[in-house]
């Protein structure tokens, strides 16, 4: 591959430019003149196949386990994906007419790897140039053409190492989870560590012991009838205890020299201060200054969009991707907070034009990344171009979500080049002596920050949460003009009780911040990582909080006990450092993979040795969590349940008492007292009702994951029945051209049915169960030749004739309605949803923050769905509509908008 300092401009040559996405190719084509052809690879064109998809002759060789040859330098075996073969053919055809090839994929590891895969597959015979740009504007593309380069093989090596590493990690550890926890689970280098963070936070909440403390508040009034609120801060010159003085066990921290007020002491002090004269003992002003936050990185953009716009990480990145591809912002995957000189000039110029020259400092502001391993290949995320377009100028060309995110990026960028916000913080202390048997001196304090010069806050009013670690200040509190020694009157003096709260659960924003703080993964991977742990069922959302499932507890316990090194935070962060060294050409990828998988001499053992020497893993212990004396929570195949150990009085053959744990219950809500109550109030989990007279099978009623149901205990076939079945088969028969031996009969599937309304396991009869198992009930054949059946469904009883269904008024009709009555119902016009009397919404919420329209949950033809009147999204499968919170409804609608309209396949 050759390189040159600038692109050729000969109009007689045809130049093919390949980018990743069609949207980007359309945007770039606008800025390139005649002789340029722009096409896209639509992402990766090839990848590691599943081992089961390998060619037959490779399945038993060194590639058979991972599609990677671990015996010879970890050589990967790549295949072109089936859905990309047509695209590859199109690119080859376009390349035949081209005189030059420009690989213009993203300028990061993944983009470099895509470019390498294109070279490997297309095998061009024309000159090839690597072109990279961070913004899709005319000036950005021109700069890229002036700085074309060769393919960076070190970056490719780093990305390939990451891909192979993830394959080794997942394919070695995930099968252990399948065997010991449950099918369909997965382990991942970053996803497992992210899940561990969420689980550890929930463990802290479960172990948390609240502490109570009291204080006093009062409204103090000056002679001029100006009032302000103040809180008790000290008693007899000793600070009053607040929530931060207690540990997670509810005890005062050993070094805390404070007065711990209980209810009686606080109320006694409040009574003694009722008629006390208060005086100001000190009044202090301190200068206040706040610096603007740095421009956005991928991580801080996700955090701020979550807090301000209520976007999920996935939605933020989807919307940012569209803004980038259409030329509105620079590349959105970056660790850098640095702005180019052109961007700094544009931000300073725009701030001057909009807010005045006095709001811009004399010299430009420069920012440096706090993370030592940050990749500085790109700028910070900012509006594209050498002159920024204001939000008002692009509003009509963007969707609502695109506009809101662009406005956020624009404000942050412009504000970063403005002066500090300044003012002063005033603090006042007021004291009075109580009229108690033993008088006490009570000191109250209040403070307020007054902003005199708003500076950057004119463009971007930070809520301070956007800057991790900074304390949030009240900028609107102003104290009256007062002087030391001034007498004040106390009104509404009250004792108030408080209780310490457990550590807050992670939100998407705070989890992203924690991962970045620990240098785990890369910001560009945070959105898919969070999506993965949500999709896998390890974590679910309650409002904006991330709540781990019980199965996540089992997974993390197994990983901590048997794969501790691979979910260790520091080890995972060091892997990122190693990948950075490979990208910098300072480490050989094959040597690194050799050490990771096989281990290194006289040092840590590799993943292969760890998996092969796991020993016995007690699956029952892994899936058990003690929650109360003699009561254990177990993670079963059909969900979590409580089990009480058998007492000394239990008889041989007795089953332990069990109670199902509701899916929606968060782990920290399952206290010991609640567990005892659930066990004591639980009915029988299984009850034998009798024998089906037709089949001879036992009929039992059970309490399952989705509620009580009845089912058949289908017995195995006897040897005589199996032999009779085989005798009925021909001696030799063929299937698909191959001789098949005689088979044993398949065990029939048991009939199952949910209990009807009003039925309970404890009072069920055999007749009740047989009625349920008789469904669906055939009513006969209608006059038009279609059979009509009565069935019980997810949304109640109904009739079905072919594809036409009609609702019944009650479950009793399932067993009493006749064919004539059913035909009468079908003779009436069908009341379709949206016609006739409209059904009331299942749930109603406030106005969507994006569209401004009221959001409701309605019952639709294909189930419940969320809508704001314009955008519709189906309620996720397995989630009851009543469980959807307002925040979840807004997020689901935002994700649906971000995906855009569904593209329907054209009919041939």
Secondary structure, DSSP 4 states (H G I P E B T S, - for coil): ----SS----TTS-EEEEES-HHHHHHHHTT--TTEEEEE--S-SEEEPPGGGS-GGGTTSTTTTTSEETTTTTEE-EEE-GGGHHHHHHHHHHHHT-SEEEE---SSHHHHHHHHHHHHHH---SEEEE---SS-SHHHHHHHHHT-B---HHHHHHHHHHHHHHHHHHHHHHHHHHHHT-TT----TTHHHHHHHHHHHHHHHHH----EEEEEEEEEE-TTS-EEEEEEEEETTEEBP-GGGB-TTS-B-TT---B---HHHHHHHHHHTTT--EEEEEEEEEEEEEPPPPPB-HHHHHHHIIIII---HHHHHHHHHHHHHTTSBS-S--------HHHHHHHHHHHHHHH-GGGS-SS------S-TT---SS--B-BSSSSPPPHHHHGGGS-HHHHHHHHHHHHHHHHTTSPPEEEEEEEEEEEEE--SSS--EEEEEEEEEEEEE-GGGGT----STTSTTPPP--SS--PPP--TT-EEEEEEEEEEEEE--PPPPPBHHHHHHHHHHTT-S-HHHHHHHHHHHHHTTSEEEETTEEEE-HHHHHHHHHHHHH-GGGG-HHHHHHHHHHHHHHHTTSS-HHHHHHHHHHB-TTS-B-HHHHHHT-----HHHHTEEEEETTEEEEEETTEEEEEEPP-TTPPTTPPPEEEEPPTT--GGG--HHHHHHHHHH---SEEEEEE-TTT--EEEEEEETTEEEEEEEPPPPPHHHHHHHHHTS-SSEEETTEEE---PPPPPPPPEEEPPTT--GGG--HHHHHHHHTPSEEEEE-TTS-EEEEEEETTEEEEEETTEEEE-S-TTHHHH--HHHHHHHHHSPP--TTSSSPPPPSEEEEE-TTT--EEEEEEETTEEEEESSS-EEEPPTT--GGG--HHHHHHHHHHHHHH-SPPPPPP-
